[in-house]
Amino acid sequence: MERLGQLLLVLGRRPVLGVEPLEGPVPQSELSVSGAMSPGRRLSEASSWNRMAAQLSAAGEQARSEGHPATAGHER
């Protein structure tokens, strides 16, 4: 994710994470993926997402503090 964000910034773009509502029920096969994981694996996955979120937050703060053009209008 970090490398993708850097590449996009070089191209004058910024990554945007979004969500959209589903058009129907979630397939059971999608729900069973995390249920099949061991508790340790689920914890590892959650920790990985938390680390990524922290890195994205830090990168955004750094870009804003340095006045990067891609962050214009996105002050905290």
N, C-alpha and C positions, 0 to 999 in steps of 0.2 A: 504494500500500500504506500509506503514511504516513497519508493522509487516511482511509482505511478504518479503520485502527487507532484513530485519534482519535475517529471517529464511534462506533465500537463502545464505546470507553471511556466516552463521554458517555452511552451507553445502558446502562451498567453491565455491559458484556460485554467480554471480552478475546478477541482473535483467537487461534486455535489452529491451528497447522500440523501436519498429520498425514499419514501414509502408510498404505496398506493393501496387502496382497499381491494380486497379480493372480489372477484365477480361471482364466486360461489363458495361452497364449503371447501375446507382444506382436505386434500386427499389423505386418507389414513396412512398411506405409504410415506408421506412427508413427515407425519407426526411420529411415526415409529422409529425414525432414524435416531433421535436423541434417546428415546426409550430403550433402544438396544445397546446404548453405550453404558459402560460401567460407570459407577459414581465418580471414580477417579478420572476417567476420560472426560466426563461432563464438566468436572471442576477444572480440568486442564483447558478445555475449550472456552469456558467462561473466563478464565484468567487471561487467555490469549486475547479475547475480545476486549477485556478491560485494559490490557497493555496497549493495544492498538488505539483505543479511544484516547488514552492518556498521551500517546505519541502524536496523534492528530491534533489534540488540544494544544500541546506544547508547540507544535509546528505553526499552528495558526497564531498563537500568541507571539511567537518570534517574528513571523511575517508581518503581523500588525505593528509590532514595536519597531521594525525596520522600515515601515512604510511601503511595503511591497505593493505595486500597483494592483495586483489581483485581489488585495484586501480592501480596496477603496470602498467606503460605505459600509464596511463590516466591523466597525469599532465596537468594543464591548462597553 
